Amino acid sequence: MSKIINRYKFSNLFINSIKLFCENNKFIDNDNFKKKYQLWKIENSIAITCEKDLLLSNGYTGNFENKLNKAILYYFKYNFTSKAECENECEFETRFANIIKRQYLTFDFEFLQLIDAHIYRHFNSENKIKGKLLFEEFKILNLNKIFEQKDKLKYILCDEKILDQKVKKTYQNRYYNINKKI
C-alpha cells in the first residue's frame, strides 16, 4: 500500500535556492522583484524542471507553476530571513517580518464575574437595556473596582484612554455573549 501524501513540499535543496533568491531581493519593490523572479526562473530552469518532475513522480496533480509562484511571491519573499542573520542571534528561527505580537491583557476573575452579574441582573427583567446604557450604569456603580483593575494594568498599558477602552470592550463582549446565550 502506498503512502498518501497530503502536502507536496519542495525539496530542501530547491527551498534553499528559493530562500537565497528571496534574501538577495527582499528589499526591492514588487515590480523589480517580479522581473528578477522571471530572470531567476530562466537561469534556474533545469532545477525547476527537476523539481517539477520530482513532484509529479510523487503524485502531485496540481499546477506546478502556480505552486512555485505562490510560494515565492507570497510566502518566501516576506516571511523568511536568512540563516546567516539568525546565527548572529545564536539560534535559527523562522521570523515573520510584519507581525507585531501584542500582549494580551486580562482582568481579574472576580471583576469579570461582577460584570456578568450586572448584565444578568438586567437581563432577568422583562425589557432588555442596551449595552451602552448598562455600561454607563456599571461605571457609576463600580467606579472603585474599575480603578483597581486599571491600576493593575497601568504598568502594561500606560495610556489611560486605552485602559478605558479595554474596560468598555470587555463589558461589551461579555454583554454580547450573554445576550447570545439568552
Backbone torsions as a table, in degrees:
resi	resn	phi	psi	omega
1	MET	NA	130.5	-177.9
2	SER	-83.2	154.2	-179.1
3	LYS	-77.7	133.9	178.5
4	ILE	-83.9	128.6	179.7
5	ILE	-105.9	123.4	-179.7
6	ASN	-95.5	-27.9	-178.8
7	ARG	-131.8	122.5	179.1
8	TYR	-94.8	110.6	-177.4
9	LYS	-100.7	153.9	172.9
10	PHE	-72.6	157.2	177.4
11	SER	-69.8	158.3	-177.8
12	ASN	-61.7	-38.6	179.0
13	LEU	-63.2	-41.8	179.5
14	PHE	-69.1	-39.9	177.4
15	ILE	-62.3	-41.1	178.0
16	ASN	-62.3	-37.4	177.1
17	SER	-65.1	-41.3	178.2
18	ILE	-64.7	-45.5	-179.8
19	LYS	-60.2	-42.3	179.7
20	LEU	-62.2	-44.6	177.5
21	PHE	-60.4	-46.8	-177.8
22	CYS	-66.4	-37.6	178.0
23	GLU	-64.1	-40.6	-178.6
24	ASN	-71.0	-20.5	-175.0
25	ASN	-124.7	21.1	-173.8
26	LYS	-75.1	-18.1	-176.1
27	PHE	-101.1	9.3	178.9
28	ILE	-97.6	160.1	-177.8
29	ASP	-70.8	167.2	-173.3
30	ASN	-60.8	-41.7	-178.2
31	ASP	-63.2	-47.5	178.1
32	ASN	-66.2	-35.4	177.9
33	PHE	-61.8	-44.0	-179.5
34	LYS	-65.4	-36.6	176.8
35	LYS	-64.9	-45.1	178.9
36	LYS	-66.8	-32.3	177.4
37	TYR	-64.8	-41.2	177.6
38	GLN	-63.1	-41.4	176.5
39	LEU	-64.0	-41.0	179.3
40	TRP	-61.6	-39.9	178.9
41	LYS	-63.4	-36.9	178.9
42	ILE	-70.3	-44.8	-179.1
43	GLU	-65.4	-32.5	-177.2
44	ASN	-108.7	31.0	-176.0
45	SER	-62.8	-33.5	179.8
46	ILE	-67.1	-46.2	179.3
47	ALA	-64.2	-38.6	179.3
48	ILE	-65.8	-42.2	178.4
49	THR	-63.5	-42.6	178.3
50	CYS	-62.6	-41.8	179.6
51	GLU	-66.1	-40.4	178.2
52	LYS	-62.3	-45.0	179.1
53	ASP	-63.2	-38.4	179.0
54	LEU	-63.4	-46.0	179.5
55	LEU	-65.9	-41.9	179.1
56	LEU	-64.4	-36.6	178.6
57	SER	-69.9	-24.1	177.0
58	ASN	-84.2	-5.1	175.9
59	GLY	108.1	9.7	179.7
60	TYR	-68.9	129.3	-177.7
61	THR	-114.4	-2.5	-178.1
62	GLY	-79.1	-176.4	179.5
63	ASN	-84.7	112.3	-176.4
64	PHE	-64.0	-40.0	-179.7
65	GLU	-60.9	-44.1	178.0
66	ASN	-63.2	-42.1	179.4
67	LYS	-61.2	-44.8	179.8
68	LEU	-66.0	-46.1	179.8
69	ASN	-60.4	-46.6	-179.5
70	LYS	-64.6	-41.1	-178.9
71	ALA	-61.7	-44.1	-176.4
72	ILE	-78.8	-48.9	-173.3
73	LEU	-74.5	-28.3	-174.7
74	TYR	-114.5	-17.1	-175.3
75	TYR	-114.1	-65.6	-174.9
76	PHE	-68.0	-33.9	-177.3
77	LYS	-60.4	-38.9	-173.0
78	TYR	-102.0	-25.3	-164.1
79	ASN	-101.7	-21.0	-174.2
80	PHE	-111.0	142.1	167.7
81	THR	-107.3	163.0	-175.2
82	SER	-74.2	158.4	178.1
83	LYS	-66.0	-33.2	-180.0
84	ALA	-62.8	-40.3	178.4
85	GLU	-65.5	-38.6	-176.9
86	CYS	-77.2	-24.3	178.4
87	GLU	-64.0	-28.9	175.7
88	ASN	-64.2	-24.5	179.4
89	GLU	-94.7	9.2	174.9
90	CYS	73.8	-2.1	-176.0
91	GLU	-151.1	133.1	177.9
92	PHE	-88.0	121.6	177.8
93	GLU	-134.6	154.4	171.4
94	THR	-81.4	123.2	-178.4
95	ARG	-107.4	137.3	175.6
96	PHE	-104.4	124.7	-166.7
97	ALA	-69.0	-44.6	-167.8
98	ASN	-104.7	16.1	-176.7
99	ILE	-103.5	122.9	173.3
100	ILE	-114.0	115.5	-177.0
101	LYS	-86.5	126.3	179.3
102	ARG	-99.1	152.5	-177.3
103	GLN	-76.4	134.1	-179.5
104	TYR	-83.7	129.7	-177.7
105	LEU	-106.4	134.0	178.7
106	THR	-124.8	147.3	174.6
107	PHE	-90.8	163.2	177.0
108	ASP	-63.1	149.7	-179.3
109	PHE	-60.5	-38.3	179.8
110	GLU	-63.5	-38.3	178.7
111	PHE	-65.9	-40.4	178.2
112	LEU	-66.3	-37.0	176.2
113	GLN	-66.1	-36.4	177.3
114	LEU	-62.5	-42.3	176.3
115	ILE	-61.7	-48.3	-178.8
116	ASP	-60.5	-43.6	-179.8
117	ALA	-61.9	-40.4	179.3
118	HIS	-63.8	-42.0	-179.4
119	ILE	-68.4	-46.9	-179.3
120	TYR	-62.0	-35.9	179.4
121	ARG	-58.1	-38.4	-177.8
122	HIS	-87.8	-19.5	176.1
123	PHE	-79.7	-20.1	178.3
124	ASN	-74.1	-19.9	176.8
125	SER	-73.7	167.3	-174.3
126	GLU	-68.0	-40.3	-178.7
127	ASN	-108.5	136.0	-178.9
128	LYS	-81.4	141.2	178.0
129	ILE	-101.4	144.0	179.1
130	LYS	-60.5	149.3	-178.7
131	GLY	-61.4	-35.5	-179.6
132	LYS	-63.5	-44.4	179.1
133	LEU	-68.7	-37.6	177.0
134	LEU	-63.9	-39.9	179.7
135	PHE	-64.3	-41.1	177.9
136	GLU	-60.4	-42.0	177.1
137	GLU	-64.9	-42.1	179.7
138	PHE	-60.8	-40.9	178.7
139	LYS	-61.5	-40.8	-178.5
140	ILE	-69.1	-44.0	-176.6
141	LEU	-72.6	-32.3	-171.6
142	ASN	-121.8	39.7	-177.5
143	LEU	-59.4	-42.1	-179.4
144	ASN	-64.5	-42.0	179.3
145	LYS	-64.9	-38.9	178.1
146	ILE	-64.4	-42.7	178.4
147	PHE	-63.3	-37.6	177.6
148	GLU	-61.3	-45.5	-179.3
149	GLN	-65.6	-40.7	179.6
150	LYS	-66.5	-34.8	176.4
151	ASP	-63.6	-38.9	179.9
152	LYS	-67.8	-33.5	-176.0
153	LEU	-95.4	-7.9	-174.9
154	LYS	-67.9	-18.5	177.8
155	TYR	-75.7	-24.5	177.8
156	ILE	-89.5	-47.2	177.9
157	LEU	-113.0	113.9	-176.7
158	CYS	-81.6	-21.8	-174.5
159	ASP	-82.9	123.5	-178.6
160	GLU	-64.2	-36.6	180.0
161	LYS	-63.2	-42.6	-178.8
162	ILE	-66.3	-37.9	176.8
163	LEU	-63.4	-42.6	177.3
164	ASP	-62.2	-41.7	178.8
165	GLN	-64.4	-37.8	179.3
166	LYS	-63.2	-43.8	178.3
167	VAL	-63.4	-46.8	-178.8
168	LYS	-62.8	-44.3	-178.8
169	LYS	-65.3	-39.7	177.8
170	THR	-62.3	-45.1	178.7
171	TYR	-61.5	-46.6	-178.5
172	GLN	-62.8	-40.5	179.3
173	ASN	-64.6	-42.9	179.6
174	ARG	-67.5	-38.2	176.2
175	TYR	-60.3	-46.2	-179.5
176	TYR	-62.0	-45.8	-178.2
177	ASN	-65.4	-40.8	178.7
178	ILE	-68.9	-40.5	177.9
179	ASN	-61.5	-36.8	179.9
180	LYS	-68.7	-35.9	-179.8
181	LYS	-69.7	-36.8	-174.1
182	ILE	-83.4	NA	NA
